[in-house]
Amino acid sequence: MNFQHMFLSFDGRLRRLHFWIGAIILWVVEMVIMSVTLGGAASMAASGQNPSAMFAGPAVVGWILILALLYPSLALQVKRWHDRDKTGWMVLIAFIPLIGALWTLIECGFLDGTPGPNKYGPSPKGLGGAQLNPI
C-alpha cells in the first residue's frame, strides 16, 4: 500500500480495504487535531466564558489543519469512485443533504469496484490485468 499515492493523487483506482484504512487514518488524525487544538476552546465556548474562543489562538491552527485534511479525503473518494467506474466529480453528490452522504457511503464504502480494468486503470485487486503499482 502506497500512502503517498493513496492520500495525494487523484489518479487510478482504490479498493475498498484501502479506502477504509485511509478513511480511518484521516478520522484519527482529525480527532487528535480537534482534541489538541479545539478541545479547550470548545469547552470555554460551551461554558459561556468566551464564545469567540472557537476562532482564536490554537483553534485557528486547528481549523486550518482540518481544512488541509480535505485534500487527502477528496483523493481517497475520487479514486474510490474511479474503482466504481464513475467520474471523480461524483464526490459532489455528498452535497445533497442526507441522501448524498448515504449514497457516497454505500457506493464508496460497501459496493465492490469494477472487476478487471476500466477507463481509470487496472484493477487494484490485480484481477483481469496487471496490478496498479504507482511510483
C-alpha positions as CSV (number, residue, x, y, z in Angstrom):
1,M,0.0,0.0,0.0
2,N,1.5,3.3,-1.1
3,F,0.3,6.0,1.3
4,Q,1.6,8.8,-0.9
5,H,-0.5,7.7,-3.8
6,M,-3.4,7.0,-1.5
7,F,-3.6,10.5,0.0
8,L,-2.0,12.8,-2.6
9,S,-3.0,11.5,-6.0
10,F,-6.4,11.7,-7.8
11,D,-5.3,9.1,-10.5
12,G,-6.1,5.5,-10.6
13,R,-8.3,3.3,-8.5
14,L,-8.6,2.3,-4.9
15,R,-10.0,-0.8,-3.4
16,R,-12.5,-0.8,-0.5
17,L,-10.0,-2.1,2.0
18,H,-7.5,0.7,1.3
19,F,-10.3,3.2,1.2
20,W,-11.4,2.3,4.7
21,I,-7.8,2.2,6.0
22,G,-7.3,5.7,4.6
23,A,-10.6,7.0,6.0
24,I,-9.8,5.6,9.5
25,I,-6.4,7.2,9.4
26,L,-7.8,10.6,8.4
27,W,-10.5,10.3,11.1
28,V,-8.0,9.5,13.8
29,V,-5.8,12.4,12.7
30,E,-8.8,14.7,12.7
31,M,-9.8,13.7,16.2
32,V,-6.3,14.2,17.5
33,I,-6.2,17.7,15.9
34,M,-9.6,18.6,17.3
35,S,-8.9,17.4,20.8
36,V,-5.5,19.2,20.9
37,T,-6.4,22.5,19.3
38,L,-10.1,22.8,19.6
39,G,-10.8,20.9,22.8
40,G,-10.1,23.7,25.3
41,A,-11.6,26.4,23.1
42,A,-14.8,24.4,22.7
43,S,-15.2,23.8,26.4
44,M,-14.6,27.5,27.1
45,A,-17.2,28.5,24.4
46,A,-19.7,25.9,25.7
47,S,-19.4,27.1,29.3
48,G,-20.1,30.7,28.1
49,Q,-16.8,32.0,29.3
50,N,-15.6,33.2,25.9
51,P,-17.8,32.4,22.8
52,S,-15.2,33.7,20.4
53,A,-12.6,31.2,21.7
54,M,-13.6,28.8,18.9
55,F,-11.9,31.2,16.4
56,A,-8.9,32.4,18.3
57,G,-5.3,31.2,19.1
58,P,-4.8,27.4,18.7
59,A,-8.3,27.0,17.4
60,V,-7.4,28.8,14.2
61,V,-4.5,26.4,13.7
62,G,-6.9,23.5,14.3
63,W,-9.3,24.8,11.7
64,I,-6.5,25.2,9.2
65,L,-5.2,21.7,9.8
66,I,-8.7,20.2,9.5
67,L,-9.2,22.1,6.2
68,A,-5.9,20.7,5.0
69,L,-7.3,17.2,5.5
70,L,-9.9,17.9,2.8
71,Y,-7.3,17.2,0.0
72,P,-6.4,13.7,1.1
73,S,-10.1,13.0,1.8
74,L,-11.1,14.0,-1.7
75,A,-8.2,12.0,-3.2
76,L,-9.5,8.9,-1.4
77,Q,-13.0,9.4,-2.6
78,V,-12.1,10.2,-6.2
79,K,-10.1,7.0,-6.5
80,R,-12.8,5.0,-5.0
81,W,-15.4,6.5,-7.4
82,H,-12.9,5.6,-10.2
83,D,-12.9,2.0,-9.0
84,R,-16.7,2.0,-9.3
85,D,-16.1,3.2,-13.0
86,K,-17.6,6.6,-12.3
87,T,-16.1,10.1,-12.6
88,G,-14.4,11.7,-9.7
89,W,-16.9,14.5,-9.9
90,M,-19.3,12.2,-8.1
91,V,-17.8,13.5,-4.9
92,L,-20.1,16.5,-5.3
93,I,-23.1,14.2,-4.7
94,A,-22.2,14.4,-1.0
95,F,-23.6,18.0,-1.0
96,I,-27.1,16.7,-1.4
97,P,-28.5,16.7,2.1
98,L,-28.8,13.3,3.8
99,I,-29.2,11.3,0.5
100,G,-25.8,12.4,-0.8
101,A,-23.9,11.2,2.3
102,L,-25.7,7.9,2.3
103,W,-25.2,7.4,-1.4
104,T,-21.5,8.1,-1.0
105,L,-21.2,5.8,2.0
106,I,-22.9,2.9,0.1
107,E,-21.1,3.4,-3.2
108,C,-17.6,4.1,-1.8
109,G,-17.7,2.1,1.4
110,F,-19.6,-1.1,0.6
111,L,-20.0,-1.8,-3.1
112,D,-17.3,-3.7,-4.9
113,G,-15.4,-2.0,-7.7
114,T,-15.5,-2.8,-11.4
115,P,-13.9,-6.2,-11.9
116,G,-10.8,-6.0,-14.2
117,P,-9.5,-2.9,-15.9
118,N,-11.7,0.1,-16.6
119,K,-11.1,3.6,-18.1
120,Y,-9.4,4.7,-14.9
121,G,-6.8,2.0,-14.8
122,P,-6.2,-1.7,-14.0
123,S,-8.0,-3.4,-11.1
124,P,-6.4,-2.6,-7.8
125,K,-7.0,-6.2,-6.8
126,G,-4.9,-7.4,-9.7
127,L,-7.9,-9.0,-11.5
128,G,-8.0,-9.1,-15.2
129,G,-4.7,-7.4,-15.9
130,A,-1.6,-6.0,-14.3
131,Q,-1.8,-4.7,-10.7
132,L,-1.5,-0.9,-10.2
133,N,1.9,0.0,-8.8
134,P,2.2,3.8,-8.7
135,I,5.6,5.3,-8.4
